[in-house]
Amino acid sequence: MKTVSYAIEINPEGAEPVLTADQVWKGLEMKANNALPFVPGMSRCDVISRSDNGLSRQITLPTGDYEERITFFPPVQVQFERVGSDGFIQNTISESDKGLWLTFTFSVPFAGALEGSDEELVLINEMRSSYIAAVVSTLKKVRELVRDGEL
C-alpha cells in the first residue's frame, strides 16, 4: 500500500468566481452527502447512517460497489474510509502564500498487485488520474453552485 498526495490550486488565475475556503468546505460536505453531481463515473451514493462528525454511505463506481465511512474535520478535511479495507482517502483545504489549495491523499491497497511492482504503479497512476479528475470536477461544481447563488 502506497500513499499518494496531489494538490490542486482552488483559484487559479482567471477562475471565476473566486472561491473561499468556507465555500469549498460546504461543497465538500455536500459531496459527502451526495457525490453524484461532483464525481464523474459514480452512479450511486446512498447515505445509510449519520453521526455527530460524519456519515456512512454506499456508493457505486465503475470499479464496484463500496461502503464508506466519512469523517468530517471542520473546516479543513474530509476523510473517506472504505469499510473492509485498510486504506483511506482525504480531501484537505489548505492556505499558502499562493492562495487556497485542495489536496487529496489516498492510501489504498491494490488487491493482487505486488507492492512496488509495475502493476501496482500502473494502478496507482490510474487512481491518481481519476482522483485529479474528481477534485477538478468538485471544484467546478462548487464554482457553479456559487455562481448560481445556491452556495
C-alpha positions, -999 to +999 in steps of 0.1 A: +000+000+000+014+033-011+003+068+000+000+095-027-009+132-024-017+158-050-026+194-045-048+215-069-049+253-067-085+262-059-084+297-075-060+295-104-056+327-125-088+335-143-111+313-123-145+328-117-160+331-092-131+331-068-139+306-040-135+310-003-123+282+020-158+282+036-175+277+002-151+248-007-158+233+028-196+235+022-190+219-012-171+190+004-199+184+029-224+184+000-202+160-019-200+136+011-238+136+013-244+132-024-213+128-046-232+122-078-231+158-090-194+161-081-178+128-091-178+117-127-185+080-131-202+075-097-237+060-103-250+056-068-244+074-035-268+065-006-263+077+029-271+048+053-263+064+087-251+097+103-231+105+134-220+138+151-189+140+129-197+121+098-217+095+079-217+062+062-227+057+026-229+031-001-215+041-035-211+026-069-181+034-091-170+018-123-147-004-102-175-017-080-198-012-050-183+001-018-194+012+017-176+042+030-173+058+064-168+095+062-154+117+090-155+155+089-127+175+105-142+210+100-133+232+084-104+217+065-106+179+060-129+151+050-117+116+053-132+086+034-125+051+046-137+021+027-153-004+051-134-037+050-102-021+036-071-007+052-070+024+030-082+059+032-088+090+011-086+126+023-096+159+009-079+188+027-083+225+022-051+245+030-038+280+026-005+292+014+012+324+002-001+314-032-037+310-022-061+281-014-053+245-023-073+213-022-051+183-016-063+148-020-044+120-004-050+083-009-036+052+007-053+021-006-043-015-011-044-029-046-056-065-044-035-088-064-007-063-071+026-068-055+038-038-036+064-019-056+056-038-088+050-023-122+014-034-119+009-015-087+025+016-103+000+015-132-029+011-107-016+040-086-013+062-117-048+053-128-062+061-094-043+093-092-057+104-126-092+096-116-089+115-083-074+145-101-105+144-123-128+141-093-112+170-075-113+192-106-149+182-111-157+190-074-142+225-077-161+231-110-194+221-093-187+243-062-179+272-085-212+265-104-232+264-072-217+297-060-223+313-094-259+302-093-264+315-058-270+280-044-239+281-021 
